[in-house]
Amino acid sequence: KRWGELTHFVDDGDVPISNNWVENHIRPIALGRSNWLFAGSLRAGKRAAAIMSLLHSARINGHEPYAYLKDVLERLPAHPASRIDELLPHRWSPSA
C-alpha cells in the first residue's frame, strides 16, 4: 500500500533517502525534555526553558550562542528597558 511513498525519493531528487539529519537535530530536544523534569521546581524549569529558547533562537538566527548570551548579559545593566527588544536574537547585532 505504501510503495509510492516509499520510493518517492527516486522521482524527486530533493527528497532525502533517510531522515537521519532531522533525527540528529531533534535528539537534543528529546533528551532535554526528559532531563528538564528534574529542574528542581516549576520556576527553575520555566527559567531553563526561557534560556534554552533564547539560545536556540540565537543559533537559528546564525549567531554563536555563547557570544550572543555574553554580549547581552554585559549590555543588560545599562540598556534601557524601553529598547529591550533590540537584544532579542532576531534583532541583535554584536557590540562594536
Backbone as a ProteinNet text record, in pm:
[ID]
protein_1_A
[PRIMARY]
KRWGELTHFVDDGDVPISNNWVENHIRPIALGRSNWLFAGSLRAGKRAAAIMSLLHSARINGHEPYAYLKDVLERLPAHPASRIDELLPHRWSPSA
[TERTIARY]
80.5	0	84.6	202.4	284.8	403.2	404	518.1	546.8	443.1	461.2	532.2	491.2	554.7	698	717.6	849.1	951	908.9	1000.8	991.3	926.8	908.9	1043	1145.1	1276	1340.2	1299.7	1355.1	1309.6	1185.3	1128.8	1165	1189.7	1218.2	1355.2	1452.3	1588.7	1604.3	1504.6	1513.1	1473.3	1410.1	1365.4	1480.8	1521.7	1631.7	1587.4	1682.2	1652.1	1615.7	1682.7	1655.1	1628.7	1582.9	1557.4	1659.7	1779.7	1884	1919.1	1920.2	1954.5	1856.7	1728.5	1626.6	1637.9	1654.2	1667.4	1783.1	1896.5	2012.8	1990.2	1910.4	1886.1	1781.6	1689.1	1587.9	1626.5	1732	1774.2	1801.7	1875.8	1898.8	1769.5	1671.6	1543.8	1472.5	1471.5	1405.7	1474.8	1607.7	1680.2	1656.6	1657.5	1634.4	1496.6	1398.8	1261.5	1253.4	1321	1317.9	1408.8	1517.6	1607.6	1545.3	1462.4	1405.4	1300.1	1259.9	1167.6	1231.7	1364.4	1436.8	1503.8	1438.1	1495.6	1495.3	1421.8	1421	1287.3	1229.3	1098.5	1036.1	911.5	843.4	908.8	943.5	1008	1143	1220.2	1350.9	1333.8	1233.6	1206.1	1167.4	1087.1	1047	1167.2	1254.4	1375.6	1465.1	1482.9	1566.3	1507.3	1375.6	1310.6	1330.2	1323	1341.8	1485	1583	1722.5	1747.9	1696	1713.8	1648.1	1532.3	1464.4	1548.7	1606.5	1693.6	1815.1	1877.6	1998	1966.8	1857.4	1820.5	1779.3	1710.9	1675	1799.7	1898.1	2024.6	2089.9	2092	2152.8	2077.2	1945.6	1863.8	1889.5	1915.4	1941	2086.7	2165.8	2303.4	2406.7	2370.7	2464.3	2525.2	2646.7	2708.2	2646	2578.6	2501.3	2580.8	2703.5	2782.3	2812.3	2852.5	2882.8	2757.6	2643.7	2517.6	2484.8	2486.2	2448.5	2546.9	2675	2776.8	2755.4	2732.5	2713	2585.6	2477.7	2350.5	2363.1	2424.4	2438	2529.3	2627.9	2714.1	2641.2	2555.4	2481.5	2362.4	2303.2	2174.9	2167.8	2267.3	2253.6	2236.2	2297.6	2289.9	2190.5	2126.5	2036.5	1899.3	1841.7	1709.2	1600.9	1511.8	1404.2	1312.5	1298.8	1211.3	1266.2	1395.8	1457.7	1507.1	1444.6	1489.1	1472	1378.9	1356.3	1477.7	1567.2	1689.1	1783.3	1765.3	1852.6	1799.3	1682.7	1628.7	1711.1	1723.5	1812.7	1788.8	1664	1638	1668.7	1694.9	1728.8	1869.1	1932.6	2061	2173.6	2262.3	2387.1	2498.2	2611.4	2719.5	2763.9	2803.5	2851.8	2989.3	3018	3144.3	3263.8
-121.1	0	127.3	124.3	244.9	249.6	168.1	162.4	298.1	371.2	502.9	600	602.2	690.4	645	514.1	460.3	492.7	494.3	518.5	660.7	749.6	887.3	957.1	924.6	989.7	958.2	849.8	813.6	913.1	958.2	1050.9	1196.6	1229.7	1368.5	1374	1432.3	1439.1	1524.8	1609.3	1693.2	1619.3	1503.3	1426.6	1336.7	1349.8	1265.1	1119.4	1029	887.1	855.7	921.1	894.1	1024.9	1012	1130.6	1142.7	1087.9	1094.3	1237.4	1327.3	1466.8	1526	1503.5	1555.3	1487.2	1355.8	1281.6	1334.9	1361.9	1412.4	1551.9	1632.8	1769.2	1776.5	1682.3	1687.8	1604	1524.1	1440	1522.2	1634.8	1711.4	1762	1794.7	1842	1728.6	1610.6	1496	1455.8	1458.1	1426	1531.8	1657.2	1766.4	1760.9	1718.6	1712.2	1623.2	1508.7	1422.1	1476	1541.5	1595.7	1713.5	1793.8	1911.9	1875.3	1749.8	1707.3	1722.3	1726.2	1731.2	1866.9	1974.1	2108.4	2159.8	2096.6	2138.5	2195	2278.6	2336.5	2386	2421	2472.8	2602.3	2692.5	2819.1	2794.6	2700.7	2669.2	2611	2526.8	2470.2	2577.5	2674.1	2784	2871.1	2896.8	2974.8	2901.3	2772.2	2692.1	2692	2680.8	2681.3	2815.9	2925.4	3057.9	3074.6	3031.5	3041.6	2954.4	2831.9	2741.5	2800	2862.2	2924.6	3037.2	3119.9	3228.3	3172.9	3071.5	3016	2948.2	2874	2810.4	2914.4	3019.3	3126.8	3196.1	3215.8	3275.9	3186.3	3056.5	2962.4	2963.7	2964.4	2966.6	3093.3	3204.2	3330.8	3347.6	3242.1	3243.6	3299.1	3314.2	3365.7	3251	3271.4	3173.4	3196.2	3096.7	3118.3	3176.4	3130.6	3183.2	3331.4	3369.6	3510.8	3596.5	3545.6	3620.1	3642.7	3535.5	3546.7	3634.3	3620.6	3701.7	3849.8	3883.3	4023.4	4080.7	4002.8	4051.2	4072.2	3978.8	3993.3	4109.4	4140.6	4256.4	4387.3	4390.4	4513.1	4538.5	4433.9	4442.5	4545.3	4557.4	4653	4798.1	4837.4	4976.9	4997.3	4890.5	4900.1	4948.8	5048.5	5098.5	4991.8	4981.2	4881.5	4905	5028.6	5058.6	5003.9	4969.7	4917.5	4774.4	4701	4564.8	4471.7	4502.4	4417.1	4415.6	4513.1	4514.9	4400.8	4343.1	4235.9	4097	4089.6	3959.9	3905.2	3774.4	3715.8	3759	3780.8	3817.5	3963.7	4046	4188	4222.6	4130.3	4156.5	4170.9	4264.9	4275.8	4294.2	4228.9	4235.8	4379.3	4406.4	4540.8	4560.1	4683.9	4715.9	4708.7
0	0	0	53.6	69.9	-25.8	-129.5	-220.3	-284.7	-322.7	-383.9	-291.3	-164.3	-66.8	-37.7	-33.7	-3.9	-113.4	-237.1	-349	-404.3	-334.5	-380.9	-405.9	-326.1	-341.7	-476.4	-541	-671.3	-777.9	-767	-865.5	-837.6	-712.4	-674	-606.1	-671.6	-618.9	-495.4	-464.9	-345.2	-218	-232.6	-116.9	-70.3	56	104.6	121.5	111.6	127.6	272.2	365.9	507.4	580.3	702.9	784.8	897.6	878.3	981.1	1018.3	921.6	950.3	1051.3	1027.9	1119.7	1255.5	1254.2	1380	1463.6	1401	1474.1	1529.1	1460.6	1507.2	1618.1	1623.8	1729.9	1851.5	1841	1954.2	2080.1	2074.1	2197.8	2260.9	2179.1	2232.9	2304.5	2241.8	2303.5	2433.6	2435.6	2559	2665.7	2624.5	2718.1	2780.3	2701.5	2751.2	2874.6	2872.6	2990.9	3101.7	3065.9	3167.5	3241.9	3173.8	3238.5	3341.5	3346.8	3451.5	3589.8	3593.3	3719.8	3740	3697.7	3708.5	3852	3942.3	4081.9	4124.4	4040.5	4071.9	3942.5	3948.9	3830.8	3782.8	3875.4	3837.2	3771.2	3826.4	3767.2	3627.5	3609.5	3477.6	3376.9	3420.5	3331	3294.3	3391.4	3361.9	3263.4	3286.5	3196.5	3055.8	3046	2915	2845.3	2920.6	2861	2809.5	2887.3	2844.6	2722.9	2725	2610.3	2486.2	2500.6	2386.7	2328.2	2414.4	2367.2	2293.4	2350.6	2288.8	2155.4	2149.5	2022.6	1918.8	1962.5	1869.3	1815.6	1901.1	1856	1751.5	1777.2	1683.1	1549.7	1554.6	1433.4	1352.2	1421.9	1354	1313	1324.9	1276.5	1373.2	1499.1	1599.1	1677.5	1725.1	1814.1	1951.7	2009.8	2132.8	2249.1	2270.8	2382.3	2363	2241.6	2214	2230.8	2185.6	2199.1	2346.4	2423.7	2564.2	2641.5	2615.4	2682.4	2653.2	2526.4	2488.6	2551	2546.3	2601.7	2753.6	2823.4	2968	3006.1	2922.8	2950.3	2923.7	2823.1	2789.4	2881.1	2932.6	3001.6	3114.5	3203	3313.3	3268.1	3158.7	3113.8	2999.7	2954.5	2839.5	2884.4	2815.4	2854.3	2835.8	2933.3	2928.1	2808.4	2764.8	2651	2518.9	2515.7	2393.1	2411.2	2503.1	2532.7	2412.9	2323.1	2206	2112.3	2123.2	2041.7	2077.5	2195.9	2241	2207.3	2147.7	2106	1990.2	1980	1879.5	1734.8	1696.1	1556.4	1527.2	1629.6	1608.6	1658.4	1727.3	1790.4	1689.7	1717.7	1641.8	1744.5	1723.9	1823.7	1848.4	1973.5	2003.7	1940.6	1908.5	1838.8	1927.9
[MASK]
++++++++++++++++++++++++++++++++++++++++++++++++++++++++++++++++++++++++++++++++++++++++++++++++

